[in-house]
Amino acid sequence: MAKRVQLVLNKDVSKLGKAGDLVEVAPGYARNYLLPQGIAVRTNPGILKQVERRREIERQRLAELKQQALDLKKALETIGTYRIAKQVGENEAIFGTVTNQDVADAIQEATKQEIDRRGITVPEVSKLGTYKVDVKLHPDVLATVQVEVVAS
C-alpha cells in the first residue's frame, strides 16, 4: 500500500473537498487526474501558510455572521409581538392558516430586516391568539418571537 499524497484543491471536487481544502489522496489519483487537470497543487510550506491564512479569514467571517445573527435575535425579541391579520369565522377560527411567509412578512414590515422564510417554524394556528414562533437565523442561533393573530 503506497502512502497518501497531500494536495491543496484549486476547484471544488465532489466527495473530496472544496477549493482551498487540504486533502490526502492516493498517489495515482493525484498523478493521473488531479495534477494534470489543474484541479489541485502539491503542498509546500508557502502553500500551507496560504491555506492557514484562508482558514483564519473564513473563521473570522463565520464568527462575524454569527455575531450579526445574535444582534438580529436580540432586536427581534426586543420588539415583542408581531401582528398578522387574518379573516375570521365563527368561534374565532381563522380562514386558512398562518404560514412562515406571513411571519417573515410581518417581521420585515416591523424591522425592515429580511428573514429567510425557510428558517421559520410556525406551530399549528387555527384560532385567534398569541403563538410562539421559532426563527432560525444561523445554524447556532435560534430566536423565539411572539406572533399575535388578529381579525382583519
N, C-alpha and C positions, 0 to 999 in steps of 0.2 A: 504494500500500500504506500503510494507516494505521499509526501507531505503536501499540505494545502498552501495555496499562494494567496497573499494579501493584496487586494486591489482597492482602488477608490473608483466608484462609479461616476461616469460623466453624464449618464442618462438613467432614467427610471427603468428598471428591469423587473417584470412581474415575478413574484415569488423569490426575488433575490434582494432587492432594496431600491431606495430612491437615489437620485443624483446627489453626490456628495457623501454617501454612506461608505464606510469602510467594511469590506466584506472579505470572507475567505472562501475560495473556490478551488476546485480540482485544477491541477496544472494544465491538463488538456483543454478544459473549458476556457481557461484564461488564454492559453497559447493559440487555440484554434478559432475561437469565436470572439471573446470579449476584447482582446487587444487589437486584432486586425480590423474589427469593425469600428474601433474608436469608442466603444461603449465604456471602457474602463482604462485606467492607467496604473502602472506599478507604483507601489508606495516607496517613498524615500523620506528622510527626516523633514524636508521642506513641505512636502505634500501632507504629511501627518500634522504639521503645525497648522496648515490651512484648514484641514478637517476639524481640528480642535477649535480654531477661531470661528468657523462656521457653526459648530455646535453651540458655542458660547453665545453667539449672536442669536441663534434660534431659541436658545433657552431664555434669553432676555426678552425676546419678542413674545414668547408664550407667557412669561411672567407679567408682562405689560398687559396682554389681553385678559389675563385672569384678574388683574387689578381693575381694569375697566369694567369687567363683569361684576366685580364686587361693588364698585361705585354705583353701577346701574341698579344692582339689587337693593342697595340702601335707598336710592332715590325712589324706586318702585314701591318699596314697603313703607316709606315715609308718607307718600301721598295718601294712603289709606284705602278707600273704596273706589272702585271703578264702576260706573253705571252703564248697564246695557238695557235698552228699551225694546220690549217685545210685545206683540199683540197678545191679549189675554182673553180667555174664555171663562166659563163657569168655574167656581171654586179656585180661582187664581191660577188655573192651569194655562200654560203658555202654548201658543201655536208654534209648532216646530221645536227646535232645540237651540241651545246656546252652543255655538261651535268655537273652536280655537281661533278661527279667523275673526269672529266677533270680539273675542277677548283681545286679540292683537290690535284690532282697530280701535277699541276703547283705550288701550294703553297708549297707542300712538297719538290719539286725539288729546289725551291728558298730558303726555310728557314730551311729545314731538320726537320720541325715540322709536325707531323701527325695531320690532321684535319679530323673530322668526316664528311663524305660527306652528311649525313642526315641533318646536320645543315646549309647547303649551299643552298641559294635561288638564282637561276640564272634566269634573265629575258629572254624573247624570243629572241634568237640570230639567225639571218638568213643571215647576211652580215658581211663583214669585218668591224672592227671598235673597239671602246673602249666602254665597258659597266661597269656599277656599279653592284657589286655582294655583297649580304649580307651574312655574315658568323656568325652563332650563336655559340659562344664559351662557353657560360654559360647561364643559364636562365635569368640573368640580364645583360649580356654583348653581344653586337652585333657590329661586326666590318664591315665596308663597304670598300671593296677593288676594285681596278680597274683591269679589265681583258681586254687585247688587243687581238683580234682575228686577226691573220696574216695568209697569204698564206703559205702553206708548199712547 
